[in-house]
């Protein structure tokens, strides 16, 4: 992704983050103990893998921190948008505490 080098989020991460819950639910809801071999990631997971490969291949040293910060910022921004800026409600929707969301907003430099 061209935005990776300058710190911008991958273009489709915003839409992809809303799919996280669905993907996680599908991945944890298998009714049989023996699961089929994992298929290649699709959707936002394949985008994440591609972005990670680009950064790792480029020799970037802080890939984990870089991608984690982008992911957290996108989740918090989306929750705040859906709750019209109400931090406590956004934190509840994300399953984190009100102090955590406030700290993350400050750490990540999120503009409300």
C-alpha positions in Angstrom: 0.0 0.0 0.0 1.4 3.4 -0.9 0.2 4.8 2.4 2.3 2.4 4.5 5.5 4.3 4.2 4.1 7.6 5.2 2.1 6.3 8.2 -1.3 6.5 6.5 -3.8 3.7 7.1 -4.4 1.3 4.3 -7.3 2.6 2.2 -9.7 -0.2 2.9 -8.9 -0.7 6.6 -11.9 1.4 7.7 -14.5 -0.8 5.9 -12.5 -3.9 6.9 -12.5 -3.2 10.6 -16.3 -3.4 10.7 -16.0 -7.0 9.4 -13.7 -8.0 12.2 -16.5 -9.1 14.5 -18.1 -11.2 11.8 -14.8 -12.8 10.9 -14.0 -13.5 14.5 -17.4 -15.0 15.2 -17.1 -17.3 12.2 -13.6 -18.4 13.2 -14.6 -19.3 16.7 -18.0 -20.9 16.0 -17.0 -24.2 14.6 -19.3 -27.0 15.9 -16.9 -29.8 15.0 -13.7 -30.4 17.0 -11.7 -31.2 13.9 -11.4 -28.2 11.6 -10.4 -28.1 8.0 -7.0 -26.6 7.3 -6.9 -22.8 7.4 -7.6 -21.3 4.0 -5.7 -18.3 2.8 -6.9 -15.1 4.5 -9.5 -13.1 2.6 -10.9 -9.6 2.9 -9.3 -7.4 5.6 -7.1 -10.2 6.8 -5.4 -10.6 3.4 -5.0 -6.8 3.3 -3.4 -6.9 6.7 -1.1 -9.7 5.7 -0.1 -7.8 2.5 0.6 -4.6 4.4 2.7 -6.6 7.0 4.7 -8.2 4.2 5.3 -4.8 2.6 6.6 -3.3 5.8 8.6 -6.4 6.8 10.2 -6.7 3.3 11.1 -3.0 3.5 12.9 -3.6 6.7 10.7 -1.5 8.9 11.7 -2.3 12.5 8.4 -1.4 14.3 5.8 -3.3 12.2 3.9 -4.6 15.2 3.6 -1.2 16.8 2.8 0.5 13.5 0.0 -1.8 12.5 -1.4 -2.1 16.0 -1.7 1.7 16.4 -3.4 1.9 13.0 -5.9 -0.8 14.0 -6.6 0.6 17.4 -7.1 4.1 16.0 -9.5 2.9 13.3 -11.6 0.9 15.8 -11.8 3.8 18.3 -12.5 6.3 15.5 -15.3 4.1 14.1 -16.9 3.5 17.6 -16.8 7.2 18.3 -18.3 8.0 15.0 -21.1 5.5 15.6 -21.8 6.9 19.1 -21.5 10.5 18.0 -18.4 11.1 20.1 -19.8 9.6 23.3 -16.6 8.0 24.8 -18.3 5.8 27.5 -20.7 4.3 24.9 -17.9 3.8 22.4 -15.8 2.1 25.1 -18.7 -0.2 26.0 -19.2 -1.1 22.3 -15.5 -2.0 22.0 -15.5 -3.9 25.3 -12.9 -1.6 26.9 -13.0 0.7 29.9 -13.7 4.4 29.8 -10.2 5.1 31.1 -8.7 2.9 28.5 -10.5 4.7 25.6 -9.5 8.1 27.0 -5.9 7.0 27.3 -5.8 5.5 23.8 -7.4 8.6 22.3 -4.6 10.6 23.8 -1.8 8.1 22.9 -3.0 7.7 19.3 -3.7 11.4 18.8 -7.3 10.8 17.7 -9.3 13.9 16.8 -12.9 13.5 17.9 
